[in-house]
């Protein structure tokens, strides 16, 4: 797991207690006392943890808020049913997923959860694929619509020009008609005044 730069004292305590099942260290206070008295052994424990964790095939489950804590990255060792909680590149804790007091039942419950997660991840991936295909189709349709709109706008502009020409032609004819009307009036006026 590449996103761990540090292992907290609490994580080391939980690892020794829950993963290594070290029965000598029952409480965190005992572990803190052990670390105070044996800082070099604590560094050895952290080194051993880094090496062991690097060998694991951990699955990143996502970023989740667990109990009252801030959101953290959650990783799962499916083989051992162990959850690793990482915050800001610090391993802050780890624990085995135990739901009841019976190991066989725990394994069955875990498998049921994993099956449900697997099914939903497949649904999600299928939906993502479908959405990507739909986006491609929609983008192609949008491109076609934009081309049609462009052609229609050009046609509208052309028709507007034709309308303008027709209106100008009518206006020109009206002006010509007015001029002719004036000429007729003038001719009549002249005729009457001779």
C-alpha positions as CSV (number, residue, x, y, z in Angstrom):
1,X,0.0,0.0,0.0
2,X,1.8,3.1,-1.3
3,X,-0.2,5.7,0.5
4,X,1.2,5.1,4.0
5,X,4.2,7.2,5.1
6,X,3.7,6.8,8.8
7,X,2.2,4.3,11.3
8,X,0.7,5.9,14.4
9,X,1.3,4.4,17.8
10,X,-2.4,3.6,18.0
11,X,-2.3,1.8,14.7
12,X,0.8,-0.2,15.8
13,X,-1.1,-1.1,19.1
14,X,-4.1,-2.3,17.1
15,X,-2.0,-4.2,14.6
16,X,-0.2,-6.1,17.4
17,X,-3.4,-6.7,19.3
18,X,-5.8,-7.5,16.4
19,X,-3.6,-8.8,13.6
20,X,-0.7,-10.3,15.4
21,X,-3.0,-11.3,18.3
22,X,-0.2,-10.4,20.9
23,X,-1.9,-11.3,24.2
24,X,0.8,-9.6,26.2
25,X,-0.5,-6.2,25.3
26,X,-4.1,-6.0,26.4
27,X,-4.5,-2.2,26.7
28,X,-3.3,0.9,24.9
29,X,-1.8,2.2,28.1
30,X,0.3,-1.0,28.4
31,X,1.4,-0.5,24.8
32,X,2.3,3.2,25.3
33,X,4.4,2.1,28.3
34,X,6.1,-0.5,26.2
35,X,6.9,2.1,23.6
36,X,8.3,4.5,26.2
37,X,10.6,1.8,27.6
38,X,11.5,0.2,24.2
39,X,11.5,2.9,21.5
40,X,13.9,0.8,19.3
41,X,11.5,-2.2,19.5
42,X,8.6,0.1,18.5
43,X,10.6,1.2,15.4
44,X,11.2,-2.5,14.6
45,X,7.4,-3.2,14.9
46,X,6.7,-0.3,12.6
47,X,9.3,-1.6,10.1
48,X,7.8,-5.0,10.3
49,X,4.3,-3.6,9.7
50,X,5.5,-1.6,6.7
51,X,7.0,-4.7,5.2
52,X,4.0,-6.9,5.9
53,X,1.5,-4.3,4.7
54,X,3.5,-3.8,1.5
55,X,3.1,-7.5,0.7
56,X,-0.7,-7.4,1.1
57,X,-3.1,-7.1,-1.8
58,X,-5.3,-4.4,-0.2
59,X,-8.4,-3.3,-2.0
60,X,-9.2,0.4,-1.7
61,X,-12.9,0.6,-0.6
62,X,-13.2,4.4,-0.7
63,X,-13.2,7.4,1.6
64,X,-15.6,6.9,4.6
65,X,-16.5,8.5,7.9
66,X,-16.3,5.9,10.6
67,X,-18.1,6.5,13.8
68,X,-17.3,10.1,14.9
69,X,-14.0,10.4,13.1
70,X,-13.2,12.4,10.0
71,X,-13.3,10.8,6.5
72,X,-10.4,8.4,5.9
73,X,-9.3,6.1,3.2
74,X,-10.5,2.5,3.9
75,X,-8.5,-0.4,2.6
76,X,-9.4,-4.1,2.9
77,X,-7.4,-7.3,3.1
78,X,-10.1,-9.7,1.9
79,X,-8.0,-12.8,2.7
80,X,-7.7,-11.9,6.4
81,X,-10.9,-9.7,6.7
82,X,-8.8,-6.8,8.0
83,X,-9.7,-3.2,7.5
84,X,-6.9,-0.6,7.4
85,X,-7.8,3.1,8.0
86,X,-5.5,5.7,6.5
87,X,-5.7,9.4,7.1
88,X,-3.3,11.9,5.5
89,X,-0.9,9.1,4.6
90,X,-0.9,7.9,8.3
91,X,-2.1,4.4,9.1
92,X,-4.3,5.3,12.1
93,X,-5.9,1.9,12.9
94,X,-6.7,-1.5,11.7
95,X,-9.2,-4.2,12.8
96,X,-10.5,-7.5,11.8
97,X,-14.1,-7.5,10.6
98,X,-15.9,-9.6,13.2
99,X,-19.7,-9.3,13.2
100,X,-20.6,-12.0,15.8
101,X,-18.7,-14.4,18.1
102,X,-18.5,-17.3,15.7
103,X,-15.7,-17.3,13.1
104,X,-17.7,-19.4,10.7
105,X,-20.6,-17.0,10.9
106,X,-18.2,-14.1,10.5
107,X,-16.9,-15.6,7.3
108,X,-20.4,-16.2,5.9
109,X,-21.5,-12.6,6.8
110,X,-18.3,-11.2,5.3
111,X,-18.8,-13.2,2.1
112,X,-22.4,-12.0,1.9
113,X,-21.2,-8.4,2.2
114,X,-18.5,-8.9,-0.4
115,X,-21.0,-10.5,-2.8
116,X,-23.3,-7.6,-2.4
117,X,-20.4,-5.1,-3.0
118,X,-19.3,-7.1,-6.0
119,X,-22.8,-7.1,-7.5
120,X,-23.3,-3.4,-6.9
121,X,-19.8,-2.6,-8.3
122,X,-20.7,-4.5,-11.4
123,X,-24.0,-2.6,-11.7
124,X,-22.1,0.6,-11.2
125,X,-19.5,-0.3,-13.9
126,X,-22.3,-1.3,-16.3
127,X,-24.1,1.9,-15.7
128,X,-20.9,3.9,-16.2
129,X,-20.3,2.1,-19.5
130,X,-23.9,2.7,-20.5
131,X,-23.6,6.4,-19.6
132,X,-20.3,6.8,-21.5
133,X,-21.9,5.2,-24.6
134,X,-25.0,7.4,-24.1
135,X,-22.8,10.5,-23.8
136,X,-21.0,9.6,-27.1
137,X,-24.4,9.1,-28.7
138,X,-25.7,12.4,-27.2
139,X,-22.6,14.3,-28.3
140,X,-23.0,13.0,-31.8
141,X,-26.7,14.0,-31.8
142,X,-25.9,17.4,-30.4
143,X,-23.3,17.9,-33.2
144,X,-25.9,17.0,-35.8
145,X,-28.4,19.3,-34.2
146,X,-25.9,22.2,-34.1
147,X,-25.2,21.6,-37.8
148,X,-28.9,21.6,-38.6
149,X,-29.3,24.8,-36.5
150,X,-26.4,26.4,-38.4
151,X,-28.0,25.5,-41.7
152,X,-31.4,26.8,-40.5
153,X,-29.9,30.1,-39.4
154,X,-28.2,30.4,-42.8
155,X,-31.6,29.7,-44.4
156,X,-33.3,32.2,-42.1
157,X,-30.7,34.9,-43.0
158,X,-31.2,34.1,-46.7
159,X,-35.0,34.4,-46.3
160,X,-34.6,37.6,-44.3
161,X,-32.5,39.0,-47.2
162,X,-35.1,38.0,-49.7
163,X,-37.9,39.6,-47.6
164,X,-35.8,42.8,-47.3
165,X,-35.3,42.8,-51.1
166,X,-39.0,42.3,-51.7
167,X,-39.9,45.1,-49.2
168,X,-37.4,47.4,-50.8
169,X,-38.8,46.6,-54.2
170,X,-42.3,47.4,-53.0
171,X,-41.1,50.6,-51.3
172,X,-39.3,51.6,-54.5
173,X,-42.5,51.0,-56.5
174,X,-44.5,53.0,-54.0
175,X,-42.0,55.8,-54.3
176,X,-42.2,55.6,-58.1
177,X,-46.0,55.6,-57.8
178,X,-45.9,58.8,-55.7
179,X,-43.6,60.5,-58.2
180,X,-45.9,59.6,-61.1
181,X,-48.9,60.8,-59.0
182,X,-47.1,64.1,-58.5
183,X,-46.3,64.4,-62.2
184,X,-50.0,63.7,-63.1
185,X,-51.1,66.4,-60.6
186,X,-48.5,68.8,-62.0
187,X,-49.6,68.1,-65.6
188,X,-53.3,68.6,-64.6
189,X,-52.4,71.8,-62.8
190,X,-50.5,73.1,-65.8
191,X,-53.3,72.2,-68.1
192,X,-55.8,74.1,-65.9
193,X,-53.6,77.1,-65.7
194,X,-52.9,77.7,-69.4
